[in-house]
Amino acid sequence: MQVDLGVPLGYYTYGLGIGDGWNVTSNVGIVLGRTTLLVLQVHADAAAHQTVYNLFVNPTVGAPQPAFPSATYSRGFVIPLIGGIELRGEGGYTLDEIRIGSTWDAVLPPAIPTCYANCDGSSGAPVLTVDDFVCFQSLFASGNTAANCDGNTVPPILTVNDFVCFQSRFAAGCP
């Protein structure tokens, strides 16, 4: 199925164009000359026998996935993701980046704190506490890429080396 994201023909807000003639729009209007971040999430749910397309317009980079999409559309059956993606420029815009990932954090990773070992983002003295260890363990256990302390990009990304890296940074303290 073809799903176009951007500004559907005849509209002045961001949305989705669904291959069989359906348009689903958000309430976010276009502003000429302003950079806009569009994130399309496709969720094929075999248990519910549906495919859901969620469009997020200008989500906050580094923040968790918003609770509600800017626009959404669902089909009453699972549509396999085959055929790939195609880029077409049918209007006056430029494209600077495309990311594909299996999770929200893979596409828009969480912000890295100024001091990596200050995982919980606390301030005051002392900045580094046991809460930072708990925070790091939670990130690591959930597979969150923010726990990739050593920067390894070869699967498996999260390893015992990330714990050693975190401990070294924790021991060094925050400036």
C-alpha positions in Angstrom: 0.0 0.0 0.0 1.2 3.5 -0.8 1.4 5.9 2.0 2.5 9.5 1.3 3.4 11.8 4.1 3.7 15.6 3.9 1.0 17.9 2.7 -1.9 16.1 0.9 -3.0 17.7 -2.3 -5.5 20.5 -1.7 -4.7 20.8 2.0 -2.6 23.3 4.0 -1.8 21.0 6.9 0.5 18.0 7.3 -1.0 14.6 6.9 -1.0 11.3 5.2 -2.2 10.3 1.7 -3.3 6.7 1.7 -3.0 4.8 -1.6 -6.7 4.3 -2.3 -7.6 8.0 -2.1 -8.0 8.6 1.6 -6.4 11.7 3.2 -5.9 12.0 6.9 -4.7 15.4 8.1 -3.3 16.8 11.3 -4.1 20.2 12.8 -0.5 21.4 12.1 -0.4 24.0 9.3 2.4 24.5 6.9 4.7 27.5 7.4 6.8 28.3 4.3 10.5 28.4 5.0 10.2 26.5 8.3 11.9 23.1 8.7 9.5 20.4 9.8 10.2 17.0 11.2 7.8 14.3 10.1 7.9 10.8 11.7 5.8 8.0 10.3 5.3 5.0 12.5 3.9 1.9 10.9 2.6 -0.8 13.2 1.4 -4.1 11.8 -0.6 -5.8 14.6 -1.3 -9.4 13.6 -3.2 -10.1 16.9 -5.6 -7.2 16.2 -5.7 -7.9 12.4 -4.8 -4.3 11.6 -2.1 -2.0 10.3 -1.9 1.5 12.0 -0.1 4.5 10.4 0.8 7.2 12.9 2.2 10.6 11.7 4.0 12.7 14.3 4.6 16.3 13.2 7.5 18.1 14.9 7.9 15.8 17.9 10.5 17.0 20.4 13.9 15.4 19.5 15.3 13.6 22.5 11.9 13.3 24.3 9.9 10.0 24.6 7.3 9.2 21.9 4.3 11.5 22.3 1.2 9.9 23.7 -0.9 10.8 20.6 0.1 11.1 17.0 -0.7 14.3 14.9 -2.7 12.1 12.4 -3.5 8.4 12.3 -5.1 5.9 10.0 -5.7 2.2 10.4 -6.6 -0.6 8.0 -8.6 -3.6 9.1 -5.9 -6.1 8.0 -2.2 -6.6 8.2 -0.3 -5.2 5.3 3.2 -6.6 4.8 6.0 -4.0 4.4 7.4 -4.9 1.0 8.6 -3.0 -2.0 10.7 -0.3 -0.1 10.4 3.4 -0.1 10.4 5.9 -2.8 11.2 9.6 -2.7 9.3 12.0 -4.9 9.5 15.8 -4.9 6.2 17.0 -6.1 6.5 20.4 -4.5 8.8 23.1 -3.4 10.6 21.4 -0.5 14.0 19.9 0.3 14.8 16.7 2.2 17.8 16.4 4.4 17.5 13.1 6.2 15.6 9.8 6.3 15.9 7.4 9.2 14.4 3.9 9.4 14.3 2.0 12.7 12.3 -0.6 14.6 11.7 1.6 17.7 11.1 5.3 18.5 14.5 5.6 20.2 16.3 4.1 17.2 15.0 6.9 15.0 15.0 9.8 17.6 17.4 8.8 20.3 17.1 10.4 23.8 19.1 13.4 24.5 22.5 12.6 26.1 23.0 14.5 29.3 25.9 17.0 29.5 27.5 14.6 32.0 26.9 11.0 30.7 27.1 9.5 34.2 24.3 11.8 35.4 21.8 9.5 33.9 18.8 10.8 35.9 19.6 14.4 35.0 19.6 15.6 38.7 21.3 18.8 39.8 22.8 20.0 43.0 25.4 18.4 45.2 26.3 15.6 45.0 25.1 15.2 41.4 26.0 11.5 41.0 24.1 9.2 43.2 22.8 5.6 43.3 19.8 6.9 41.3 22.2 7.3 38.3 23.1 3.6 38.5 19.4 2.6 38.7 18.7 4.9 35.7 21.5 3.4 33.6 20.4 -0.2 34.5 16.8 0.6 33.5 18.0 2.0 30.1 20.3 -1.0 29.6 17.6 -3.6 30.6 15.1 -2.0 28.1 17.6 -2.0 25.3 17.5 1.8 25.0 20.4 3.0 22.8 21.1 5.8 25.4 22.8 3.0 27.4 25.4 2.5 24.6 28.1 4.2 26.6 31.0 2.8 24.6 29.5 3.8 21.3 29.7 0.3 19.8 27.6 0.0 16.6 28.1 -3.7 16.0 25.2 -6.0 17.2 24.8 -6.7 20.0 25.1 -3.0 20.7 24.6 -3.2 24.5 27.2 -5.3 26.3 29.1 -5.6 29.6 31.5 -3.0 28.1 28.7 -0.4 28.5 28.6 -1.1 32.2 32.4 -0.7 32.5 32.2 2.5 30.5 29.4 3.9 32.7 31.3 2.9 35.9 34.5 4.7 34.6 32.5 7.9 33.7 30.7 7.7 37.1 34.0 7.4 38.9 35.4 10.4 37.0 32.5 12.5 38.2 30.9 15.4 36.4 32.8 18.6 35.8 
